[in-house]
Amino acid sequence: MSRKADESESGPLSPLGAGTGPEAPDTGRSLLLAAQDAGIELPSSCRNGTCRTCLCRVVSGRIVHTIDWPGLSAEEKAEGCVLPCVAEARSDLVLDVPHARSLFD
C-alpha cells in the first residue's frame, strides 16, 4: 500500500498493488485496516459501515463490501463510493480519500 508521491493529501490513495505496496490484494482484511498497516490513516469512527466517516470513492479496481447493506445508497454505489471499514479489495485499487494522511509524517 502506498500513497502516490505526486498526489496531495486529498488526492487519490493507492492502497493495494501500486508503488511499493503488495502486488496482490490482502483479501480477508478491510481496506481501512490494510491502509493502517501501510501507514495510511483513513478517517473512521464506527468501523461497521453505518457512520459513513470513511466514505471515499474507488477510482479504479474492484472491491466487495463484507456486509449486505453497507450504508450506501444505490446511487452512491453506482458512483463508485465505498466504505473502507466494511470493504475488501478484489484487485489492485486506487481510492480517492479526501482526508487521508500518512502516519509517517
C-alpha positions as CSV (number, residue, x, y, z in Angstrom):
1,M,0.0,0.0,0.0
2,S,1.4,3.4,-0.8
3,R,0.4,7.0,-1.4
4,K,1.4,8.3,-4.8
5,A,4.2,10.8,-4.2
6,D,2.8,13.4,-6.7
7,E,-0.6,13.5,-5.0
8,S,-1.8,15.9,-2.4
9,E,-3.3,14.9,1.0
10,S,-6.8,14.9,-0.7
11,G,-5.7,13.1,-3.9
12,P,-6.1,9.5,-4.8
13,L,-4.7,6.9,-2.5
14,S,-3.3,3.7,-4.0
15,P,-3.8,1.2,-1.2
16,L,-3.1,-2.1,-2.9
17,G,-0.6,-3.1,-5.6
18,A,0.8,0.4,-6.5
19,G,4.2,1.7,-6.0
20,T,5.9,-0.1,-3.1
21,G,2.8,-1.9,-1.9
22,P,1.9,-5.6,-2.2
23,E,1.3,-6.9,-5.7
24,A,-1.9,-8.7,-4.7
25,P,-4.9,-7.7,-2.6
26,D,-4.8,-8.6,1.1
27,T,-8.1,-10.5,1.0
28,G,-9.9,-11.0,4.3
29,R,-8.7,-7.6,5.6
30,S,-10.8,-4.4,5.4
31,L,-9.4,-1.6,3.3
32,L,-9.3,0.5,6.5
33,L,-7.1,-1.9,8.3
34,A,-4.9,-2.6,5.2
35,A,-4.4,1.2,4.9
36,Q,-3.4,1.5,8.5
37,D,-0.9,-1.4,8.2
38,A,0.7,0.5,5.3
39,G,0.9,3.7,7.4
40,I,-2.1,5.5,5.9
41,E,-4.7,6.8,8.2
42,L,-8.2,6.9,6.7
43,P,-11.0,8.8,8.5
44,S,-13.1,6.4,10.6
45,S,-15.4,6.2,13.5
46,C,-17.8,3.3,13.8
47,R,-15.9,0.7,11.8
48,N,-19.2,-1.1,11.0
49,G,-20.5,0.7,7.9
50,T,-23.1,3.0,9.5
51,C,-21.5,6.3,10.3
52,R,-20.0,7.0,6.8
53,T,-17.0,8.8,8.2
54,C,-14.7,6.7,6.0
55,L,-16.7,7.2,2.8
56,C,-14.5,7.5,-0.3
57,R,-14.6,6.7,-4.0
58,V,-13.0,3.9,-5.9
59,V,-11.1,5.4,-8.9
60,S,-10.0,2.1,-10.3
61,G,-10.1,-1.5,-9.1
62,R,-12.7,-3.9,-7.7
63,I,-14.0,-4.2,-4.1
64,V,-16.6,-6.2,-2.3
65,H,-18.5,-5.0,0.8
66,T,-18.4,-7.5,3.6
67,I,-21.9,-6.7,4.8
68,D,-25.2,-6.8,2.9
69,W,-26.2,-3.2,3.4
70,P,-23.1,-1.1,3.8
71,G,-24.8,2.3,4.5
72,L,-24.6,3.4,0.8
73,S,-27.5,4.4,-1.5
74,A,-27.8,2.6,-4.8
75,E,-26.7,5.9,-6.5
76,E,-23.6,6.2,-4.3
77,K,-22.6,2.6,-5.2
78,A,-23.1,3.4,-8.9
79,E,-20.8,6.4,-8.5
80,G,-18.1,4.2,-7.0
81,C,-18.5,5.1,-3.4
82,V,-17.1,2.7,-0.8
83,L,-16.9,2.4,3.0
84,P,-13.4,1.1,3.6
85,C,-14.3,-0.2,7.1
86,V,-16.5,-2.9,5.6
87,A,-14.9,-3.5,2.2
88,E,-12.2,-5.7,0.9
89,A,-10.1,-5.4,-2.3
90,R,-10.6,-7.9,-5.1
91,S,-7.9,-6.3,-7.3
92,D,-5.3,-3.5,-7.1
93,L,-7.1,-0.3,-6.1
94,V,-6.8,3.5,-6.4
95,L,-9.1,5.3,-3.9
96,D,-9.9,9.0,-3.7
97,V,-9.8,9.6,0.0
98,P,-10.3,13.3,0.8
99,H,-8.9,13.3,4.3
100,A,-6.3,10.5,4.4
101,R,-3.0,11.2,6.0
102,S,0.3,9.4,6.3
103,L,1.2,8.0,9.7
104,F,4.8,8.6,8.8
105,D,4.6,12.4,8.6
